[in-house]
Amino acid sequence: MKGREAVASLVTLGADFACFVLFAFAGLHSHQEPVTLPNVVRAGGTFAITWLTVSTVWTLIRRDFGRRLWRPVLWLWPPAWLCGLLARMLLFGRSFVLAFAVISFVAPGLLLLLVRLVLNPAPEQLRVFPRSRS
């Protein structure tokens, strides 16, 4: 991987992780639960791990950091979310709650889209992901 691509990947990885930490903090705060590591992991950890796994596999298979970074979120987030929701239910003994399912799908999905829209529209010299020259 080239130096610029490595930096871009690390920036995206950090931004993705921040989306899930923010989601976990917001959920814990809204339910007046203490912000502890076990609570943060329970609230957003499974979604973060499944998203990072799915997006990493996609990056390894398809290495185009093209002009539309938000598009992969649209088709990678639903299966990652479903796997995260199932993992949360199995690992933490949580039951299915429709309201949580909807919120856990919409909130991190929008945060991931927002991150990509913020990272991508910069002018070429400031762009984290340079346009491909093909």
MOFENWO-V395079 format. One record per backbone hydrogen bond with DSSP energy under -0.5 kcal/mol. CO is the residue of the C=O (numbers start at 0). NH is the residue of the N-H. If there is no record, write none. Layout:
co | nh
CO | NH
CO | NH
This chain:
co | nh
1 | 5
2 | 6
3 | 7
4 | 8
5 | 9
6 | 10
7 | 11
8 | 12
9 | 13
10 | 14
11 | 15
12 | 16
13 | 17
14 | 18
15 | 19
16 | 20
17 | 21
18 | 22
19 | 23
20 | 24
21 | 25
22 | 26
23 | 27
24 | 28
25 | 29
26 | 30
27 | 32
28 | 31
33 | 35
35 | 39
36 | 40
37 | 41
38 | 42
39 | 43
39 | 44
40 | 44
40 | 45
43 | 47
44 | 48
45 | 49
46 | 50
47 | 51
48 | 52
49 | 53
50 | 54
51 | 55
52 | 56
53 | 57
54 | 58
55 | 59
56 | 60
57 | 61
60 | 62
61 | 63
62 | 64
63 | 65
66 | 68
67 | 70
68 | 72
69 | 73
70 | 73
70 | 74
71 | 75
72 | 76
75 | 79
76 | 80
77 | 81
78 | 82
79 | 83
80 | 84
81 | 85
82 | 86
83 | 87
84 | 88
85 | 89
86 | 90
87 | 91
87 | 93
88 | 92
96 | 100
97 | 101
98 | 102
99 | 103
100 | 104
101 | 105
102 | 106
104 | 108
105 | 109
106 | 110
107 | 111
108 | 112
109 | 113
110 | 114
111 | 115
112 | 116
113 | 117
114 | 118
115 | 119
116 | 120
118 | 127
122 | 125
122 | 126
123 | 126
127 | 129
131 | 133
